[in-house]
Amino acid sequence: MPVHDHSAGDAPLRRRPSTIGIVVAMEAELVHLLAAVRIEAEGRDGPWLERHARLGRNELVIVRSGMGMVNAAAATEGLITRHRPDAIVNYGCSGAHRRDVLPGDVVIGDRAVNHSAVHILATGEELFKGSEYEVGGETMAASDLASDPALLERTHRAAAGWSPEPWPREAGWPAGVPYRDPVVHTGPIASADIWTQAHARLDLLHGRHGTLCEDMEAAAIAQVCALHVLPFLTVKDISNNEYHASTDLAGGFGEFPTAEVGKRAAALVVRVLDESR
């Protein structure tokens, strides 16, 4: 099923009403958006539970994809095929790629980068190709994709003068780091089915891509949107900074701040989509 063709100058959220697809990985992230909207219908389509809601004058189709690049891509493709949305918005939690990007901070993603799309050369060095290229006449998809300029502009307007909710100290503020209120950043977001903890690797990824944080979904969603020439936006908040405290990946995430994940990113997305404001 074809999807509306949007040029880079389009402003899809300004058409009234618009249908906006929302793809979020985890229910813990999704609850913050669900609390801010009126659910009008819900039902399953294959593995996907779809919730239909209204926010301002926008009609939302909300899907929880589950974690991971394949899940995110499959959920996005299904949503686009079934509902022909005017744009796709992704939000959720992420891990920092810089020491000064701290829990509670919000990152407006101006690009999404699949950082696992590398060639391992015979020397052991890594070669990353972000743009499209050909191998034997077959086009390889770009793995470094820009967010829609009109959506970015609207998000920056929504963020102007807005202060994210402070991060609770008891939810794991890094020891030895002076407490501060959350900051809103703009920059690239890295994605892969990889949780990076090694400081040297975090430094390498930030140096290579300029990324501020990493998740496991945004770049896959961006790639599907690019195939359909559909506007895309991603907003993340920071749940962990491995430079300051390593997440207990082997211990069942007992200390992970589940109640806080996605809360601040969802709040900004609500500001972006609520055109009645």
N, C-alpha and C positions, 0 to 999 in steps of 0.2 A: 504494500500500500504506500503510495507516495506521500511525502511530507511537504508542507509549505516550504518554499525556497526563500530564505532570508538573506539579504545582502548584509555586509558588515555594518552598514549605516542604519539598519532597521532598529527600531525600539519595540520589541515584541510585547513588553509589559504595558505599553501605552495604548494598545488596542483594547477596546472594552466590549464584551469581556474577553479575556484570554484564557486559554487552557495551559496550565503549567504542570509539567511532570516533575514530581519530587522523588528522588531516589536516595535512600538512606540505608546504611548497612545494618544497624542494630536497633532493636526495639528501645533500648535504653537511651539512644539518641533521639529516636522518633517521638517519644512521649512528650518532649518539650514543645514540639510543633502541634501535636494532637491536642494539647491542653489549650492552645491558642486559637483553634479553628472549630467550626461547627461541622461535624461529620454528617453527611447527608445520606450516604449509602456505603456499603462495603460488601465485598464478595471475592471469591477465589477465581482466578483464571490459571489453571494448571497449578504450579507450585506457588504462585504469587497471590498474596492477600492484598487486594487493592482497596484503598479507602478514598472516597470522593468527598471533597470538602469545598467550602467557599471561604475566601479570605479577601476582604474588601470586595472588589468586583471581579477578582480572579477565581476561576474554577481550578481546583487542584485535583490531580490524580496522584496519590501517594503510594509508593511501593517500598517495602523493606526488602532489600536485595539479599541480605546476609553478607558476611565478610568475604572479601577476596575479589580478584579481578574478573574471573569467569562469571561468578554470581552477579557482579555489578553490570557487566556487559550484557548478560542474558536478560536480566530484569529490565534494563534500559531498552534493549531492542524490542522486547515484548510490549512495553508501555508505548513506545513510539508506533509500533504496528497497529495496536488496538485503538489508540486514542488520538493520534495525529496532534500532539501538543504543539504549542507555539514556542516553547522553550523547555529545557531541562535544567533543574537546579539540584545540586547535590550539596549536602552539608554533613558534618559529623566531627568526631574527635581525631586528633593526630598527635604525633610525637615530634618534638622540636628538632631542628637541624642547626640551631645556633644556641650558644650558652645563654644569651640574653633574651631568648623567646621562652616565656615562662608559663606555668599553668594558669589557665584563665584567659590568656591572650587569644585574640581572634586573628585569623589570617584570611584575607580576601585573596583568592587565588587568581592571579592574572594569567597563569599558565598551569597546565598539568603535564607532568613528565613521567613517562614510564621508565624508571631508572634501571629496570632489569633488562632493557632492550640494548644489550651490549654484545659485541663480539669479543671473545677471549682469543687473543692472537697467540701465535706460536711462542712468543716471548713471555707469555703470561700477562701482558698488558691488556687493558680493556679499551675497546674502541666503541664510542657511543655515536650513533647517527640519529639525530633528532628528526630530520626532515625526510620526506619520501625519497626512496632510491630504488634502483632496479637490480635484480639478480636474475640473470638468464632470461630477461624479458618480462619477469614477474615484478610488479610494483609492490614494494614493501611499504606499509602504512607509516605515516609519521608518528613518532612517539613523544613529541614535544608540541603541545597544542595550546593555542591561546584561547582564553575565555572571550566571550562576546563583548565587544567594546561598549555597546549600549547598556548591557546588563552591568558591566563594571562601573560605568558612569552612574547608573542609578544606585548601585550599592555604595559607592563612595558618598553620594548625597545622603543616603540613609544613615551612614556611619558618622557623618559630620555632626559633632555635638553630642554624640551618643557615648555613654560609658557602660561597658559590660559589667555585669554583676561581679563584685569582688570574689576572688577564689577563697574558700574557707581554709584557714590555716590548718585545721584538723584533717583536711582532705589531702594533705601531703605537700605542703609548701617546702621547697628545697632547703635543707639545713644549711646555715651559713650564708644564705642569700637574703639581703634586706627585703622585707615585705614591701610590695607595691600593688597598686591597682592594676587591673588588666590594661593592655595596650592593643590597639588595632593596627595590624601590619598589612601590607600588600606585597605579594611576591609569588614566586612559583611554588607549587606543591608537588612533591614526588610521590609516586605510587608504585607498588609492587606487592607480590605475596611474600613480603619479607618484613620482619620487625628488626630494625637495626639498633644495636646497643653499643657496638664498639666505637669508641670516640674517633679513632683514625678513619673509620669508614664514614661516619657522619661528616667529618671534615672534608673527606674526599667528595662526597655527594654534594655538599654545599658548595665546595669550590668548583665542581664541574657544572652544576646546574643553577647555582644561586638560590637553591631551594631553602625555604624557611621551615618546612615540616614535611612529614611523610604520613601517608595513609595506605589503604589497600584497595581503593576503589576509583578515585577521581579520574585518573588517566584513562582507565578502561571506559568509563562513562563518556569522557570527552571524545575518545576515538569513535565510539558508536555515533555520537552526535555529529562528528565531522563527516562521517559517511553519509548521513542524511542531510547535511548542510543545515543543521539545526542549532540555534543559539544555546550555549552552555555556560553555566556559572557554578563555581564551587566555593564554599565558605567552610573553614575549619576552625575549631578551637583546640587549644593545647591541653592535653590531659597528662602528658609526661615529658620530662626532659631527662634523657638518659645520661647527659653530662653530669648532672647533679645527684641523681638517685636512680639506680637500675631497677626496672620493673621486675618483679619476681615471676618470670615466665614459667618456671618449673613448679611453682608452688600454688598454682590455681588462681592467681590474681586476687588473692585474699585482701591485699591492700589497695587494689585498684579503685579509683574514685568513681565508681559506676554511676552514682547519682548526679555527678557533675558533667559527664561526657556529653558533648553536643549541646549543652544548655545555652551557651553564649552564642554559638553559631546559629542555633535555631532562632534566638531572639533577634539577631540581625536579619536573618532571612524573612522573618515576619515583618520587620520594618520595610524591607525591600518590596515585599509582595502586597502589603496592605495599602492599596491605592486610595482607600478612604481616609488615610491619615492626612 
